[in-house]
Amino acid sequence: QVRLVESGGGLVQAGDSLRLACAASGRTFSVYDIGWFRQAPGKEREFVASISLSGDSTYYADSVKGRFTISKDNPKITVYLQMNSLKPEDTAVYYCAAARTRLTAPVAVSSFDYWGQGTQVTVSS
């Protein structure tokens, strides 16, 4: 099993920045990719960004390209999501997820096997 714990959410104003962290523990040797997803009230969970733990590949949703940056600290098995120029439409619960298979394009909710409990991000206008 892999345990994921998110932190760093909060209430900010439009244009502000936040950094989310996802700390992984347990059988982390079985994890290839870690991703961030978000879910706003009444909407489906959507992909935000992902990163390979064994390489340098990163993927971003079009809606966050140029504003969000995903990075990793391998020794700590921690993945970060730096969010700049936040907009009210970024308001959602943000989830960290881990995939135990090597994915060609780690962007689908169904491709990830382990999930954190989520952290709320609220951006006021």
Backbone as ProteinMPNN parsed JSONL, in Angstrom:
{"seq_chain_A": "QVRLVESGGGLVQAGDSLRLACAASGRTFSVYDIGWFRQAPGKEREFVASISLSGDSTYYADSVKGRFTISKDNPKITVYLQMNSLKPEDTAVYYCAAARTRLTAPVAVSSFDYWGQGTQVTVSS", "coords_chain_A": {"N_chain_A": [[0.822, -1.2, 0.0], [0.324, 2.296, -0.596], [0.622, 5.384, 0.933], [-0.701, 8.62, 0.772], [-0.331, 11.987, 1.535], [-1.669, 15.121, 1.469], [-0.864, 18.626, 1.65], [-0.952, 22.184, 2.339], [-3.04, 23.628, 1.225], [-5.515, 26.326, 1.116], [-7.078, 29.563, 1.714], [-6.998, 32.083, -0.609], [-6.422, 35.164, -2.429], [-7.379, 36.172, -5.755], [-4.755, 36.002, -8.093], [-2.801, 35.486, -6.269], [-0.38, 33.132, -4.83], [0.125, 29.631, -4.148], [1.581, 26.748, -2.602], [1.323, 23.395, -2.94], [1.856, 20.287, -1.279], [2.689, 16.843, -1.556], [3.126, 14.094, 0.252], [4.517, 10.943, 0.108], [4.307, 7.625, 1.376], [5.091, 4.289, 2.562], [4.842, 1.536, 0.322], [6.51, 2.825, -1.686], [8.329, 2.259, -3.639], [7.016, 1.012, -5.611], [5.772, 2.895, -7.127], [5.342, 4.79, -10.048], [4.452, 7.169, -11.288], [3.272, 10.34, -10.146], [0.448, 12.295, -9.633], [-1.51, 15.341, -9.751], [-4.822, 16.152, -9.141], [-8.027, 17.761, -9.386], [-11.173, 18.707, -7.936], [-14.061, 20.407, -8.306], [-17.051, 21.7, -6.729], [-19.889, 19.917, -7.755], [-18.741, 19.156, -10.121], [-16.8, 16.948, -12.25], [-13.898, 15.062, -11.256], [-10.78, 16.328, -12.27], [-7.801, 16.271, -14.267], [-4.727, 17.826, -13.35], [-1.844, 18.076, -13.169], [1.123, 16.055, -13.672], [3.922, 13.955, -12.771], [6.843, 12.086, -13.497], [8.406, 9.73, -11.384], [10.668, 8.376, -11.919], [11.942, 9.622, -13.957], [12.125, 12.635, -15.929], [9.779, 13.521, -16.956], [6.946, 15.582, -17.347], [3.524, 16.569, -17.155], [0.827, 18.704, -18.028], [-2.397, 20.146, -17.518], [-4.149, 22.057, -19.948], [-5.381, 24.278, -18.891], [-3.82, 25.114, -16.784], [-1.261, 25.444, -17.612], [1.78, 27.222, -17.697], [1.157, 28.582, -15.418], [1.094, 26.839, -13.215], [3.435, 24.667, -11.615], [4.867, 21.531, -11.433], [6.867, 19.574, -9.277], [9.49, 17.533, -7.833], [10.838, 15.847, -4.952], [12.867, 13.491, -4.733], [14.356, 11.933, -2.742], [12.794, 12.422, -0.483], [10.444, 11.494, -1.317], [8.394, 13.266, -2.121], [6.071, 15.32, -3.724], [5.524, 18.406, -5.298], [3.239, 21.097, -5.95], [3.406, 24.016, -7.377], [1.517, 26.829, -7.454], [0.757, 29.57, -9.238], [-0.483, 32.913, -9.942], [-3.229, 32.559, -9.318], [-6.661, 31.817, -9.991], [-10.195, 32.447, -9.557], [-11.554, 30.268, -10.682], [-9.861, 28.189, -10.173], [-10.538, 27.197, -7.785], [-11.105, 24.44, -5.757], [-11.125, 21.054, -4.461], [-8.035, 19.656, -4.069], [-6.347, 16.807, -5.102], [-3.863, 14.365, -4.523], [-2.323, 11.747, -6.35], [-1.176, 8.408, -7.006], [0.45, 6.279, -9.34], [0.917, 2.872, -10.033], [1.815, 1.657, -12.246], [3.799, 2.034, -15.181], [3.016, 4.783, -17.028], [2.009, 5.853, -20.262], [0.879, 8.31, -20.8], [0.246, 9.991, -18.179], [-2.529, 11.031, -17.241], [-5.152, 10.402, -16.801], [-7.848, 9.884, -14.561], [-8.578, 7.258, -13.953], [-6.233, 5.873, -14.275], [-4.694, 5.981, -12.061], [-3.774, 4.626, -8.911], [-3.662, 5.004, -6.138], [-4.841, 7.332, -3.729], [-4.831, 10.525, -2.122], [-6.299, 12.3, 0.689], [-7.14, 14.776, 0.027], [-6.959, 18.387, -0.334], [-8.237, 21.565, 0.392], [-8.499, 24.253, -1.836], [-9.172, 27.569, -2.113], [-10.004, 30.31, -4.014], [-10.513, 33.635, -3.928], [-12.298, 36.284, -5.544]], "CA_chain_A": [[0.0, 0.0, 0.0], [0.993, 3.596, -0.631], [-0.169, 6.423, 1.596], [-0.423, 9.954, 0.251], [-0.868, 13.037, 2.403], [-1.533, 16.452, 0.88], [-0.858, 19.774, 2.55], [-0.671, 23.459, 1.695], [-4.207, 24.332, 0.72], [-5.951, 27.463, 1.902], [-7.89, 30.607, 1.096], [-6.172, 33.17, -1.122], [-7.097, 36.049, -3.376], [-6.977, 36.013, -7.152], [-3.421, 36.518, -8.359], [-1.859, 34.987, -5.261], [0.263, 31.838, -5.067], [0.108, 28.591, -3.12], [2.338, 25.556, -2.943], [0.808, 22.159, -2.346], [2.824, 19.204, -1.145], [2.143, 15.487, -1.448], [4.142, 13.216, 0.834], [4.188, 9.53, -0.089], [4.965, 6.682, 2.274], [4.686, 2.907, 2.327], [5.514, 0.842, -0.77], [6.725, 3.846, -2.715], [9.161, 1.716, -4.717], [6.118, 0.517, -6.66], [5.118, 4.04, -7.76], [6.048, 5.349, -11.191], [4.024, 8.546, -11.547], [2.396, 11.003, -9.177], [-0.313, 13.358, -10.275], [-2.441, 16.199, -9.019], [-6.142, 16.288, -9.735], [-8.878, 18.641, -8.589], [-12.604, 18.513, -8.116], [-14.879, 21.515, -7.845], [-18.408, 21.255, -6.404], [-20.765, 19.635, -8.884], [-17.979, 18.818, -11.327], [-16.006, 15.721, -12.185], [-12.489, 15.221, -10.938], [-10.028, 16.576, -13.485], [-6.339, 16.246, -14.227], [-4.046, 19.111, -13.262], [-0.441, 17.914, -13.551], [1.719, 14.818, -13.193], [5.365, 13.888, -12.92], [7.42, 10.762, -13.37], [9.378, 9.643, -10.3], [11.876, 7.74, -12.424], [12.511, 10.44, -15.02], [11.854, 14.066, -15.842], [8.565, 13.848, -17.702], [5.852, 16.269, -16.667], [2.343, 16.829, -17.969], [-0.035, 19.739, -17.463], [-3.646, 20.48, -18.18], [-4.042, 23.328, -20.666], [-5.901, 25.364, -18.057], [-2.849, 25.537, -15.771], [0.07, 25.618, -18.225], [2.334, 28.555, -17.539], [0.855, 29.106, -14.073], [1.399, 25.81, -12.228], [4.649, 23.891, -11.845], [4.986, 20.336, -10.604], [8.266, 19.201, -9.051], [9.601, 16.403, -6.911], [12.014, 15.675, -4.11], [12.87, 12.027, -4.695], [14.726, 11.315, -1.458], [11.702, 12.549, 0.468], [9.229, 11.017, -1.995], [7.414, 14.342, -1.998], [5.799, 16.033, -4.969], [4.979, 19.728, -5.028], [2.527, 21.797, -7.016], [3.483, 25.459, -7.191], [0.406, 27.438, -8.184], [0.877, 31.021, -9.313], [-1.555, 33.623, -10.661], [-4.439, 31.784, -9.093], [-7.927, 32.386, -10.442], [-11.345, 31.86, -8.843], [-11.908, 28.969, -11.261], [-8.965, 27.164, -9.641], [-11.107, 26.741, -6.523], [-11.448, 23.018, -5.8], [-10.335, 20.177, -3.602], [-6.911, 19.133, -4.846], [-5.972, 15.468, -4.692], [-2.627, 13.755, -5.0], [-2.57, 10.36, -6.716], [0.016, 7.675, -7.425], [0.221, 5.176, -10.269], [1.894, 1.791, -9.834], [2.274, 1.173, -13.542], [4.399, 3.093, -15.983], [1.984, 5.269, -17.934], [2.463, 6.611, -21.42], [0.41, 9.68, -20.577], [-0.412, 9.899, -16.869], [-3.468, 12.134, -17.101], [-6.502, 9.909, -16.563], [-8.174, 9.514, -13.175], [-8.64, 5.794, -13.848], [-4.893, 5.295, -14.374], [-4.005, 6.108, -10.783], [-4.199, 3.565, -8.003], [-3.729, 5.452, -4.747], [-5.295, 8.711, -3.63], [-4.819, 11.185, -0.835], [-7.603, 12.715, 1.207], [-7.477, 16.055, -0.601], [-6.77, 19.642, 0.39], [-9.086, 22.586, -0.212], [-7.944, 25.513, -2.321], [-10.239, 28.523, -2.412], [-9.476, 31.556, -4.559], [-11.574, 34.645, -3.951], [-12.1, 37.296, -6.593]], "C_chain_A": [[0.86, 1.255, 0.0], [0.072, 4.615, 0.023], [0.272, 7.783, 1.087], [-1.082, 10.985, 1.161], [-0.595, 14.386, 1.762], [-1.508, 17.525, 1.963], [-0.664, 21.04, 1.728], [-1.86, 24.215, 1.147], [-4.568, 25.514, 1.605], [-6.814, 28.405, 1.112], [-6.971, 31.745, 0.681], [-7.004, 34.042, -2.049], [-6.59, 35.775, -4.791], [-5.633, 36.696, -7.378], [-2.364, 36.041, -7.384], [-1.288, 33.629, -5.671], [0.073, 30.92, -3.87], [1.015, 27.475, -3.574], [1.75, 24.381, -2.184], [1.932, 21.132, -2.277], [2.092, 17.882, -1.0], [3.272, 14.589, -0.958], [3.681, 11.77, 0.708], [4.964, 8.667, 0.894], [4.427, 5.289, 1.988], [5.5, 2.3, 1.201], [5.77, 1.782, -1.947], [7.602, 3.36, -3.853], [8.306, 1.231, -5.882], [5.453, 1.642, -7.447], [5.966, 4.585, -8.898], [5.721, 6.825, -11.419], [3.166, 9.059, -10.397], [1.728, 12.176, -9.868], [-1.129, 14.166, -9.288], [-3.725, 16.297, -9.825], [-6.937, 17.25, -8.86], [-10.349, 18.385, -8.904], [-13.344, 19.685, -7.482], [-16.289, 21.003, -7.561], [-19.251, 21.068, -7.66], [-20.064, 19.268, -10.173], [-17.213, 17.52, -11.134], [-14.559, 16.055, -11.801], [-11.701, 15.364, -12.233], [-8.527, 16.608, -13.23], [-5.792, 17.664, -14.151], [-2.607, 18.988, -13.762], [0.054, 16.57, -13.048], [3.208, 14.823, -13.49], [5.822, 12.457, -12.737], [8.442, 10.76, -12.242], [10.705, 9.068, -10.785], [12.546, 8.55, -13.525], [12.155, 11.888, -14.823], [10.564, 14.482, -16.544], [7.534, 14.53, -16.816], [4.728, 16.518, -17.662], [1.483, 17.862, -17.241], [-1.338, 19.831, -18.242], [-3.486, 21.851, -18.841], [-4.434, 24.505, -19.777], [-4.889, 25.885, -17.038], [-1.446, 25.751, -16.339], [0.527, 27.061, -18.102], [2.073, 29.17, -16.181], [1.256, 28.131, -12.966], [2.679, 25.081, -12.628], [4.681, 22.715, -10.879], [6.459, 19.981, -10.476], [8.302, 18.088, -8.01], [10.878, 16.491, -6.098], [12.097, 14.173, -3.883], [13.284, 11.436, -3.357], [13.593, 11.355, -0.444], [10.411, 11.933, -0.051], [8.106, 12.028, -1.781], [7.299, 15.054, -3.338], [5.104, 17.338, -4.627], [4.208, 20.249, -6.239], [2.555, 23.278, -6.665], [2.418, 26.102, -8.075], [0.525, 28.951, -8.102], [-0.294, 31.612, -10.096], [-2.884, 32.896, -10.524], [-5.69, 32.556, -9.486], [-9.075, 31.769, -9.641], [-11.73, 30.485, -9.389], [-10.944, 27.858, -10.871], [-9.48, 26.609, -8.319], [-11.589, 25.3, -6.644], [-10.754, 22.307, -4.644], [-9.268, 19.552, -4.496], [-6.456, 17.805, -4.24], [-4.636, 15.059, -5.311], [-2.926, 12.285, -5.286], [-1.283, 9.72, -7.21], [-0.377, 6.509, -8.319], [1.312, 4.128, -10.093], [2.277, 1.109, -11.124], [2.845, 2.347, -14.308], [3.399, 3.517, -17.051], [2.575, 6.055, -19.094], [2.101, 8.084, -21.264], [-0.394, 9.676, -19.282], [-1.349, 11.068, -16.61], [-4.876, 11.683, -16.741], [-6.696, 9.512, -15.106], [-8.074, 8.006, -12.992], [-7.271, 5.135, -13.888], [-4.152, 5.297, -13.043], [-4.638, 5.195, -9.736], [-4.396, 4.006, -6.56], [-4.049, 6.944, -4.72], [-5.15, 9.241, -2.219], [-6.208, 11.652, -0.45], [-8.05, 14.057, 0.639], [-7.21, 17.244, 0.299], [-7.529, 20.737, -0.353], [-8.277, 23.803, -0.612], [-9.113, 26.405, -2.705], [-9.616, 29.841, -2.837], [-10.626, 32.55, -4.655], [-11.252, 35.714, -4.986], [-11.952, 38.684, -6.005]], "O_chain_A": [[1.973, 1.27, 0.526], [-1.114, 4.694, -0.3], [1.466, 8.064, 0.984], [-2.256, 10.857, 1.51], [0.557, 14.756, 1.536], [-2.061, 17.347, 3.049], [-0.262, 20.982, 0.566], [-1.707, 25.332, 0.652], [-4.015, 25.691, 2.691], [-7.234, 28.106, -0.006], [-6.252, 32.307, 1.507], [-8.133, 33.704, -2.403], [-5.509, 35.218, -4.985], [-5.401, 37.815, -6.92], [-1.168, 36.175, -7.64], [-1.654, 33.061, -6.7], [-0.113, 31.368, -2.739], [1.209, 27.266, -4.771], [1.69, 24.376, -0.954], [2.835, 21.117, -3.113], [1.018, 17.809, -0.403], [4.25, 14.356, -1.669], [2.587, 11.417, 1.148], [6.123, 8.94, 1.204], [3.441, 5.124, 1.271], [6.709, 2.516, 1.121], [5.297, 1.549, -3.059], [7.626, 3.972, -4.92], [8.799, 1.057, -6.997], [4.653, 1.374, -8.344], [7.164, 4.815, -8.735], [6.608, 7.629, -11.707], [2.432, 8.302, -9.763], [2.364, 12.943, -10.59], [-1.399, 13.744, -8.163], [-3.702, 16.5, -11.039], [-6.557, 17.519, -7.72], [-10.708, 17.915, -9.984], [-13.257, 19.916, -6.276], [-16.684, 19.969, -8.101], [-19.317, 21.95, -8.516], [-20.71, 19.088, -11.205], [-17.007, 17.057, -10.013], [-14.08, 17.172, -11.998], [-11.922, 14.615, -13.184], [-8.061, 16.927, -12.136], [-6.307, 18.582, -14.789], [-2.199, 19.711, -14.671], [-0.514, 16.003, -12.115], [3.695, 15.579, -14.331], [5.268, 11.709, -11.932], [9.257, 11.678, -12.142], [11.739, 9.248, -10.143], [13.629, 8.182, -13.979], [11.91, 12.332, -13.702], [10.299, 15.673, -16.704], [7.284, 14.11, -15.686], [4.963, 16.659, -18.862], [1.419, 17.89, -16.012], [-1.377, 19.623, -19.455], [-2.759, 22.705, -18.332], [-3.879, 25.597, -19.901], [-5.069, 26.971, -16.487], [-0.546, 26.19, -15.624], [-0.229, 27.997, -18.364], [2.695, 30.17, -15.822], [1.707, 28.551, -11.9], [2.968, 24.901, -13.811], [4.542, 22.882, -9.667], [7.212, 20.073, -11.446], [7.291, 17.75, -7.394], [11.857, 17.12, -6.5], [11.48, 13.641, -2.961], [12.625, 10.515, -2.873], [13.443, 10.437, 0.362], [9.413, 11.855, 0.666], [7.018, 11.685, -1.321], [8.299, 15.349, -3.994], [4.213, 17.38, -3.779], [4.487, 19.891, -7.384], [1.833, 23.738, -5.78], [2.424, 25.935, -9.295], [0.409, 29.537, -7.025], [-1.0, 30.904, -10.815], [-3.574, 32.651, -11.514], [-5.767, 33.775, -9.335], [-8.928, 30.672, -9.102], [-12.185, 29.627, -8.633], [-11.181, 26.696, -11.204], [-8.917, 25.651, -7.789], [-12.385, 24.977, -7.525], [-9.914, 22.879, -3.949], [-9.572, 18.991, -5.549], [-6.215, 17.698, -3.037], [-4.337, 15.372, -6.463], [-3.687, 11.649, -4.557], [-0.41, 10.392, -7.76], [-1.387, 5.842, -8.096], [2.494, 4.462, -10.014], [2.982, 0.1, -11.114], [2.442, 3.495, -14.119], [2.985, 2.706, -17.88], [3.522, 6.822, -18.924], [2.898, 8.976, -21.553], [-1.59, 9.386, -19.296], [-1.019, 11.985, -15.858], [-5.716, 12.518, -16.405], [-5.828, 8.888, -14.495], [-7.544, 7.532, -11.987], [-7.152, 3.952, -13.568], [-3.095, 4.679, -12.919], [-5.855, 5.019, -9.684], [-5.216, 3.434, -5.842], [-3.592, 7.711, -5.568], [-5.322, 8.51, -1.244], [-7.175, 11.426, -1.177], [-9.217, 14.427, 0.764], [-7.23, 17.134, 1.525], [-7.468, 20.823, -1.58], [-7.475, 24.319, 0.167], [-9.945, 26.03, -3.531], [-8.803, 30.419, -2.115], [-11.594, 32.324, -5.381], [-10.088, 36.006, -5.263], [-11.779, 39.653, -6.744]]}, "name": "protein", "num_of_chains": 1, "seq": "QVRLVESGGGLVQAGDSLRLACAASGRTFSVYDIGWFRQAPGKEREFVASISLSGDSTYYADSVKGRFTISKDNPKITVYLQMNSLKPEDTAVYYCAAARTRLTAPVAVSSFDYWGQGTQVTVSS"}
